[in-house]
Amino acid sequence: MEPNARLSAALRQKAPAKPVKAPPQRKSIAQPVKCISLFPADLQRIEEIRDTLRAHGRTISASHAIRLALRAVAIDLTTLAPLLEAMQKEDGRTLRHTDASPVK
């Protein structure tokens, strides 16, 4: 019998492998997808966040970089108002307000 024929015969006679248990399913805690518009400056900031972490041995996705940025920002009018004005100039559009008072 030729070597290839012997190998084929041996493989056919081998008992079937035992089924491998699948790892337990982890429940996803992902939230609904939100679509946002990002401008070149925003994309550059995301990459700066990712590059900073990458330089320290941490690799994150763009989604994680956005979430990190959202958690890092101070949420107060003094901080947000100037950023909003700069963003409006960059975007070339205005944002609607729900009340009659302008953002200061």
DRENLO-930626 format. One record per residue: chain; x, y, z negated of N, C-alpha, C, O, CB in turn. Coordinates in Angstrom, 1 decimal, padded with zeros to 4 digits, always signed. Glycine has a CB too. Layout:
BEGIN
[A, [X, Y, Z], [X, Y, Z], [X, Y, Z], [X, Y, Z], [X, Y, Z]]
...
END
This chain:
BEGIN
[A, [+000.8, -001.2, +000.0], [+000.0, +000.0, +000.0], [+000.9, +001.2, +000.0], [+001.9, +001.3, -000.7], [-001.0, +000.0, -001.2]]
[A, [+000.5, +002.2, +000.8], [+001.3, +003.5, +000.9], [+001.2, +004.3, -000.4], [+000.2, +004.2, -001.1], [+000.9, +004.3, +002.1]]
[A, [+002.2, +005.1, -000.7], [+002.1, +005.9, -002.0], [+000.8, +006.8, -002.0], [+000.2, +006.9, -003.1], [+003.3, +006.8, -002.1]]
[A, [+000.5, +007.5, -000.9], [-000.7, +008.3, -000.9], [-002.0, +007.5, -001.2], [-002.9, +008.0, -001.8], [-000.8, +009.1, +000.4]]
[A, [-002.0, +006.3, -000.6], [-003.2, +005.5, -000.8], [-003.3, +005.0, -002.2], [-004.4, +004.9, -002.8], [-003.2, +004.2, +000.2]]
[A, [-002.2, +004.7, -002.8], [-002.2, +004.3, -004.2], [-002.6, +005.4, -005.1], [-003.4, +005.2, -006.1], [-000.8, +003.8, -004.7]]
[A, [-002.2, +006.6, -004.9], [-002.6, +007.8, -005.7], [-004.1, +008.0, -005.5], [-004.8, +008.2, -006.5], [-001.8, +009.0, -005.2]]
[A, [-004.6, +007.9, -004.3], [-006.0, +008.1, -004.1], [-006.8, +007.1, -004.8], [-007.9, +007.4, -005.4], [-006.3, +008.1, -002.6]]
[A, [-006.4, +005.8, -004.8], [-007.1, +004.7, -005.5], [-007.1, +004.9, -007.0], [-008.1, +004.7, -007.6], [-006.5, +003.3, -005.1]]
[A, [-005.9, +005.4, -007.5], [-005.8, +005.6, -008.9], [-006.7, +006.8, -009.4], [-007.3, +006.7, -010.4], [-004.3, +006.0, -009.3]]
[A, [-006.8, +007.8, -008.6], [-007.7, +008.9, -008.9], [-009.1, +008.5, -008.9], [-009.9, +009.0, -009.7], [-007.5, +010.1, -007.9]]
[A, [-009.5, +007.7, -008.0], [-010.9, +007.2, -007.9], [-011.3, +006.3, -009.1], [-012.4, +006.3, -009.5], [-011.2, +006.4, -006.6]]
[A, [-010.3, +005.6, -009.6], [-010.6, +004.7, -010.7], [-010.6, +005.4, -012.1], [-011.1, +004.8, -013.1], [-009.6, +003.6, -010.7]]
[A, [-010.1, +006.6, -012.1], [-009.9, +007.3, -013.4], [-011.3, +007.6, -014.0], [-012.2, +008.0, -013.2], [-009.1, +008.6, -013.2]]
[A, [-011.5, +007.5, -015.2], [-012.8, +007.7, -015.9], [-013.1, +009.2, -015.8], [-012.1, +010.0, -015.9], [-012.8, +007.3, -017.4]]
[A, [-014.3, +009.6, -015.7], [-014.7, +011.0, -015.6], [-014.3, +011.7, -016.9], [-014.4, +011.2, -018.0], [-016.2, +011.2, -015.3]]
[A, [-013.9, +013.0, -016.8], [-013.5, +013.7, -018.0], [-014.7, +014.1, -018.8], [-015.8, +014.2, -018.3], [-012.8, +015.0, -017.5]]
[A, [-014.5, +014.2, -020.1], [-015.5, +014.6, -021.0], [-015.9, +016.0, -020.8], [-015.0, +016.8, -020.5], [-015.1, +014.4, -022.6]]
[A, [-017.2, +016.3, -020.8], [-017.6, +017.7, -020.6], [-017.0, +018.6, -021.7], [-016.9, +018.3, -022.9], [-019.1, +017.9, -020.6]]
[A, [-016.5, +019.8, -021.2], [-015.9, +020.8, -022.1], [-017.0, +021.6, -022.7], [-017.9, +022.1, -021.9], [-014.8, +021.6, -021.4]]
[A, [-017.0, +021.9, -024.0], [-018.1, +022.7, -024.6], [-017.8, +024.2, -024.2], [-016.7, +024.7, -024.2], [-018.1, +022.6, -026.1]]
[A, [-018.8, +024.8, -023.8], [-018.7, +026.3, -023.4], [-018.6, +027.1, -024.7], [-019.2, +026.7, -025.7], [-020.0, +026.7, -022.6]]
[A, [-017.8, +028.1, -024.7], [-017.7, +029.0, -025.9], [-019.0, +029.6, -026.2], [-019.8, +029.8, -025.3], [-016.6, +030.1, -025.7]]
[A, [-019.3, +029.8, -027.5], [-020.5, +030.4, -027.9], [-020.8, +031.7, -027.2], [-019.8, +032.5, -027.0], [-020.6, +030.6, -029.4]]
[A, [-022.0, +032.0, -026.7], [-022.3, +033.2, -026.1], [-022.4, +034.4, -027.1], [-023.0, +034.3, -028.1], [-023.7, +033.1, -025.3]]
[A, [-021.7, +035.5, -026.7], [-021.7, +036.6, -027.5], [-022.8, +037.6, -027.0], [-022.9, +037.8, -025.8], [-020.4, +037.3, -027.6]]
[A, [-023.7, +038.1, -027.9], [-024.7, +039.0, -027.5], [-024.1, +040.3, -027.1], [-023.3, +040.9, -027.9], [-025.8, +039.1, -028.6]]
[A, [-024.5, +040.9, -026.0], [-024.0, +042.2, -025.6], [-024.7, +043.3, -026.4], [-025.9, +043.2, -026.6], [-024.2, +042.4, -024.1]]
[A, [-023.9, +044.3, -026.7], [-024.5, +045.4, -027.4], [-024.5, +046.6, -026.5], [-024.7, +047.8, -026.9], [-023.8, +045.7, -028.7]]
[A, [-024.3, +046.4, -025.2], [-024.2, +047.5, -024.2], [-025.5, +048.2, -024.1], [-026.6, +047.6, -024.3], [-023.8, +046.9, -022.8]]
[A, [-025.4, +049.5, -023.9], [-026.6, +050.3, -023.8], [-026.9, +050.6, -022.3], [-026.1, +050.3, -021.5], [-026.3, +051.7, -024.5]]
[A, [-028.1, +051.2, -022.1], [-028.5, +051.4, -020.7], [-027.4, +052.3, -020.0], [-026.8, +053.2, -020.6], [-029.9, +052.1, -020.7]]
[A, [-027.3, +052.1, -018.7], [-026.3, +052.9, -017.9], [-026.9, +054.3, -017.7], [-028.1, +054.5, -017.4], [-026.1, +052.2, -016.6]]
[A, [-026.0, +055.3, -017.9], [-026.4, +056.7, -017.7], [-025.5, +057.2, -016.5], [-024.3, +057.0, -016.5], [-026.2, +057.6, -018.9]]
[A, [-026.1, +057.9, -015.6], [-025.4, +058.5, -014.4], [-025.1, +059.9, -014.7], [-025.9, +060.7, -015.2], [-026.2, +058.4, -013.1]]
[A, [-023.8, +060.3, -014.5], [-023.4, +061.7, -014.8], [-022.6, +062.2, -013.6], [-021.9, +061.4, -012.9], [-022.6, +061.8, -016.1]]
[A, [-022.5, +063.5, -013.4], [-021.7, +064.1, -012.4], [-020.4, +064.5, -013.0], [-020.4, +065.2, -014.0], [-022.4, +065.3, -011.7]]
[A, [-019.3, +064.1, -012.4], [-018.0, +064.5, -012.9], [-017.3, +065.2, -011.8], [-017.3, +064.9, -010.6], [-017.2, +063.3, -013.4]]
[A, [-016.6, +066.3, -012.2], [-015.9, +067.1, -011.3], [-014.4, +066.8, -011.4], [-014.0, +066.1, -012.3], [-016.2, +068.6, -011.5]]
[A, [-013.6, +067.3, -010.4], [-012.2, +066.9, -010.4], [-011.5, +067.2, -011.8], [-010.7, +066.4, -012.2], [-011.5, +067.7, -009.3]]
[A, [-011.8, +068.3, -012.4], [-011.2, +068.6, -013.7], [-011.6, +067.5, -014.7], [-010.8, +067.2, -015.6], [-011.6, +070.0, -014.2]]
[A, [-012.8, +067.1, -014.7], [-013.3, +066.0, -015.6], [-012.5, +064.7, -015.4], [-012.1, +064.1, -016.3], [-014.8, +065.8, -015.5]]
[A, [-012.4, +064.3, -014.1], [-011.7, +063.1, -013.8], [-010.2, +063.2, -014.2], [-009.7, +062.2, -014.6], [-011.8, +062.9, -012.3]]
[A, [-009.7, +064.4, -014.0], [-008.3, +064.5, -014.5], [-008.1, +064.4, -016.0], [-007.2, +063.8, -016.4], [-007.8, +065.9, -014.0]]
[A, [-009.1, +064.9, -016.7], [-009.0, +064.8, -018.2], [-009.2, +063.3, -018.6], [-008.5, +062.9, -019.5], [-010.1, +065.6, -018.9]]
[A, [-010.1, +062.6, -017.9], [-010.2, +061.2, -018.2], [-008.9, +060.4, -018.0], [-008.5, +059.6, -018.9], [-011.3, +060.5, -017.3]]
[A, [-008.2, +060.7, -016.9], [-007.0, +060.1, -016.6], [-005.9, +060.5, -017.6], [-005.0, +059.7, -018.0], [-006.5, +060.4, -015.2]]
[A, [-005.9, +061.8, -018.1], [-005.0, +062.2, -019.1], [-005.2, +061.4, -020.4], [-004.2, +061.1, -021.1], [-005.1, +063.7, -019.4]]
[A, [-006.4, +061.2, -020.8], [-006.7, +060.4, -022.0], [-006.2, +059.0, -021.8], [-005.5, +058.5, -022.7], [-008.3, +060.4, -022.3]]
[A, [-006.5, +058.4, -020.7], [-006.0, +057.0, -020.4], [-004.5, +057.0, -020.4], [-003.9, +056.0, -021.0], [-006.6, +056.5, -019.1]]
[A, [-003.9, +057.9, -019.8], [-002.4, +058.0, -019.7], [-001.8, +058.1, -021.1], [-000.8, +057.5, -021.4], [-001.9, +059.1, -018.8]]
[A, [-002.4, +059.0, -021.9], [-001.8, +059.2, -023.3], [-001.9, +057.9, -024.1], [-000.9, +057.5, -024.7], [-002.7, +060.3, -024.0]]
[A, [-003.0, +057.2, -024.0], [-003.1, +055.9, -024.7], [-002.2, +054.8, -024.1], [-001.7, +054.0, -024.8], [-004.6, +055.4, -024.7]]
[A, [-002.2, +054.8, -022.8], [-001.3, +053.8, -022.1], [+000.1, +054.0, -022.5], [+000.9, +053.0, -022.6], [-001.5, +054.0, -020.5]]
[A, [+000.6, +055.2, -022.7], [+002.0, +055.5, -023.1], [+002.2, +055.0, -024.5], [+003.4, +054.8, -024.9], [+002.2, +057.0, -023.1]]
[A, [+001.2, +054.7, -025.3], [+001.3, +054.1, -026.6], [+000.9, +052.7, -026.7], [+000.5, +052.2, -027.7], [+000.5, +055.0, -027.6]]
[A, [+000.8, +052.0, -025.5], [+000.5, +050.6, -025.5], [-001.0, +050.3, -025.5], [-001.3, +049.1, -025.7], [+001.2, +050.0, -026.6]]
[A, [-001.8, +051.2, -025.3], [-003.3, +050.9, -025.3], [-003.9, +051.2, -024.0], [-003.7, +052.4, -023.5], [-004.0, +051.8, -026.4]]
[A, [-004.5, +050.3, -023.3], [-005.1, +050.5, -022.0], [-006.6, +050.5, -022.2], [-007.2, +049.5, -022.8], [-004.7, +049.4, -021.0]]
[A, [-007.3, +051.5, -021.7], [-008.8, +051.6, -021.8], [-009.4, +051.9, -020.5], [-008.7, +052.4, -019.6], [-009.2, +052.7, -022.9]]
[A, [-010.6, +051.6, -020.4], [-011.4, +051.9, -019.1], [-011.8, +053.4, -019.1], [-011.7, +054.1, -020.1], [-012.6, +051.0, -019.0]]
[A, [-012.2, +053.9, -018.0], [-012.7, +055.2, -017.8], [-013.9, +055.4, -018.7], [-014.1, +056.5, -019.4], [-013.0, +055.6, -016.4]]
[A, [-014.7, +054.4, -018.8], [-015.9, +054.5, -019.7], [-015.5, +054.7, -021.1], [-016.1, +055.5, -021.8], [-016.8, +053.2, -019.5]]
[A, [-014.5, +053.9, -021.6], [-014.1, +054.1, -023.0], [-013.4, +055.5, -023.2], [-013.6, +056.1, -024.2], [-013.1, +053.0, -023.3]]
[A, [-012.7, +056.0, -022.2], [-012.1, +057.3, -022.3], [-013.2, +058.4, -022.5], [-013.1, +059.3, -023.2], [-011.3, +057.6, -021.1]]
[A, [-014.3, +058.2, -021.7], [-015.4, +059.2, -021.8], [-016.0, +059.1, -023.2], [-016.3, +060.1, -023.9], [-016.5, +058.9, -020.7]]
[A, [-016.3, +057.9, -023.7], [-016.9, +057.7, -025.0], [-015.9, +058.3, -026.1], [-016.4, +058.9, -027.1], [-017.1, +056.2, -025.3]]
[A, [-014.6, +058.1, -025.9], [-013.7, +058.6, -026.9], [-013.7, +060.1, -026.9], [-013.7, +060.7, -028.0], [-012.3, +058.1, -026.5]]
[A, [-013.8, +060.7, -025.7], [-013.8, +062.2, -025.6], [-015.1, +062.7, -026.3], [-015.0, +063.8, -027.0], [-013.8, +062.6, -024.2]]
[A, [-016.2, +062.0, -026.1], [-017.4, +062.5, -026.7], [-017.4, +062.5, -028.2], [-017.9, +063.3, -028.9], [-018.6, +061.6, -026.2]]
[A, [-016.7, +061.5, -028.8], [-016.6, +061.4, -030.2], [-015.5, +062.3, -030.8], [-015.6, +062.6, -032.0], [-016.3, +059.9, -030.6]]
[A, [-014.6, +062.8, -030.0], [-013.5, +063.6, -030.4], [-013.9, +065.1, -030.5], [-013.2, +065.9, -031.1], [-012.3, +063.4, -029.6]]
[A, [-014.9, +065.5, -029.7], [-015.2, +066.9, -029.6], [-016.0, +067.4, -030.9], [-016.8, +066.7, -031.4], [-016.1, +067.1, -028.4]]
[A, [-015.6, +068.6, -031.3], [-016.4, +069.3, -032.4], [-017.7, +069.7, -031.9], [-017.8, +070.4, -030.9], [-015.5, +070.5, -033.0]]
[A, [-018.8, +069.4, -032.5], [-020.1, +069.7, -032.1], [-020.6, +070.9, -032.9], [-021.3, +070.8, -033.9], [-021.1, +068.5, -032.2]]
[A, [-020.2, +072.1, -032.4], [-020.7, +073.3, -033.0], [-020.7, +074.4, -031.9], [-020.0, +074.3, -030.9], [-019.8, +073.8, -034.2]]
[A, [-021.6, +075.4, -032.0], [-021.8, +076.4, -030.9], [-020.5, +077.2, -030.7], [-020.3, +077.5, -029.5], [-022.9, +077.3, -031.3]]
[A, [-019.7, +077.4, -031.7], [-018.5, +078.2, -031.5], [-017.6, +077.5, -030.6], [-016.9, +078.1, -029.7], [-017.8, +078.4, -032.9]]
[A, [-017.5, +076.2, -030.6], [-016.6, +075.4, -029.8], [-017.3, +075.2, -028.4], [-016.6, +075.3, -027.4], [-016.3, +074.1, -030.4]]
[A, [-018.5, +074.8, -028.4], [-019.2, +074.4, -027.2], [-019.6, +075.6, -026.2], [-019.5, +075.4, -025.0], [-020.4, +073.7, -027.5]]
[A, [-019.9, +076.7, -026.8], [-020.4, +077.8, -025.9], [-019.3, +078.3, -024.9], [-019.7, +078.4, -023.7], [-020.8, +079.0, -026.7]]
[A, [-018.1, +078.5, -025.3], [-017.1, +078.9, -024.3], [-016.8, +077.8, -023.3], [-016.6, +078.0, -022.1], [-015.8, +079.3, -025.0]]
[A, [-016.9, +076.5, -023.7], [-016.7, +075.4, -022.8], [-017.8, +075.3, -021.8], [-017.6, +075.1, -020.6], [-016.6, +074.1, -023.6]]
[A, [-019.0, +075.6, -022.3], [-020.2, +075.6, -021.4], [-020.1, +076.6, -020.3], [-020.4, +076.4, -019.1], [-021.5, +075.7, -022.2]]
[A, [-019.7, +077.8, -020.7], [-019.5, +078.9, -019.8], [-018.5, +078.6, -018.7], [-018.7, +078.9, -017.5], [-019.2, +080.2, -020.5]]
[A, [-017.4, +078.1, -019.1], [-016.3, +077.7, -018.2], [-016.8, +076.6, -017.2], [-016.4, +076.6, -016.1], [-015.0, +077.2, -019.0]]
[A, [-017.5, +075.7, -017.8], [-018.0, +074.6, -017.0], [-019.0, +075.1, -015.9], [-019.0, +074.7, -014.8], [-018.7, +073.5, -017.8]]
[A, [-019.9, +076.1, -016.3], [-020.8, +076.6, -015.4], [-020.1, +077.4, -014.3], [-020.6, +077.3, -013.1], [-021.8, +077.6, -016.1]]
[A, [-019.1, +078.1, -014.6], [-018.3, +078.8, -013.5], [-017.7, +077.8, -012.6], [-017.7, +078.0, -011.4], [-017.2, +079.7, -014.2]]
[A, [-017.1, +076.7, -013.1], [-016.5, +075.7, -012.3], [-017.5, +075.0, -011.4], [-017.2, +074.7, -010.2], [-015.8, +074.7, -013.2]]
[A, [-018.7, +074.7, -012.0], [-019.7, +074.0, -011.2], [-020.4, +074.8, -010.2], [-020.9, +074.3, -009.2], [-020.7, +073.4, -012.2]]
[A, [-020.4, +076.2, -010.5], [-021.1, +077.1, -009.6], [-022.6, +077.0, -009.7], [-023.4, +077.2, -008.8], [-020.8, +076.8, -008.1]]
[A, [-023.1, +076.6, -010.9], [-024.5, +076.5, -011.1], [-024.8, +076.9, -012.5], [-023.9, +077.0, -013.4], [-025.1, +075.0, -010.8]]
[A, [-026.1, +077.1, -012.8], [-026.5, +077.5, -014.2], [-027.3, +076.3, -014.8], [-027.9, +075.5, -014.1], [-027.3, +078.8, -014.2]]
[A, [-027.3, +076.3, -016.1], [-028.1, +075.3, -016.8], [-029.4, +075.9, -017.3], [-029.4, +077.0, -017.8], [-027.3, +074.6, -017.9]]
[A, [-030.4, +075.2, -017.3], [-031.7, +075.6, -017.8], [-031.7, +075.5, -019.3], [-031.2, +074.5, -019.9], [-032.9, +074.9, -017.2]]
[A, [-032.3, +076.4, -020.0], [-032.4, +076.4, -021.5], [-033.8, +076.1, -021.8], [-034.7, +076.5, -021.1], [-031.9, +077.7, -022.2]]
[A, [-034.0, +075.4, -022.9], [-035.4, +075.1, -023.3], [-036.0, +076.2, -024.1], [-037.2, +076.2, -024.3], [-035.5, +073.8, -024.1]]
[A, [-035.2, +077.1, -024.6], [-035.8, +078.3, -025.3], [-035.4, +079.6, -024.6], [-034.6, +079.5, -023.7], [-035.3, +078.3, -026.8]]
[A, [-035.9, +080.7, -025.1], [-035.7, +081.9, -024.4], [-034.3, +082.6, -024.8], [-033.9, +083.5, -024.1], [-036.8, +082.9, -024.7]]
[A, [-033.7, +082.1, -025.8], [-032.5, +082.7, -026.3], [-031.3, +082.2, -025.5], [-031.2, +081.0, -025.2], [-032.2, +082.5, -027.8]]
[A, [-030.4, +083.1, -025.0], [-029.2, +082.7, -024.2], [-028.2, +082.0, -025.2], [-028.2, +082.3, -026.4], [-028.6, +083.9, -023.5]]
[A, [-027.4, +081.2, -024.6], [-026.3, +080.6, -025.4], [-025.2, +081.6, -025.6], [-024.7, +082.2, -024.6], [-025.8, +079.3, -024.7]]
[A, [-024.8, +081.8, -026.8], [-023.7, +082.8, -027.1], [-022.6, +082.0, -027.8], [-021.6, +082.7, -028.1], [-024.2, +083.9, -028.1]]
END
